[in-house]
Amino acid sequence: MATVRANGATVTVDLTWWERFFAAGRPRLAIPLDAIATVGVVEQPTRWTATPGGRSGLVVTGVLKVGRWGLGTGVRHFVSARRNRPALRLTLTPEGADLTGYDVVLVSTPNAEALAAELLPSNLAS
């Protein structure tokens, strides 16, 4: 499972060896805080409403989603989501999307609430 860390300047999503196959071989996504437009928590990230559109990735219905979602919608999602584990949702600025190749990053993590609180827009500005 991917791990998410935040420090003073960057949110880092470290991918497991097998998740890298679905992220163009990248071992991590490093997202500068100024490239994040909105932050949220998705309680049920494996649902279609969290990841609409076509996909290029792995899905085990209702259990696991890993890869690129949103094909045909105009919004590129990187998804690493697990059932019964909330996900941190980062919507990126156009500059952030250019940097990462994704408009939205949705990653399940047991500390999604704490990370989202740490990354709230009021905290991003400081």
Secondary structure, DSSP 8 states (H G I E B T S, - for coil): --EEEE-SSEEEEE--TTGGGGTTT-SEEEEEGGGEEEEEEES-TTSTTTS-SEEEEEEETTTEEEEEEEETTT--EEEEEETTS-EEEEEE-HHHHHHHS-SEEEEE-TTHHHHHHHT-HHHHT-
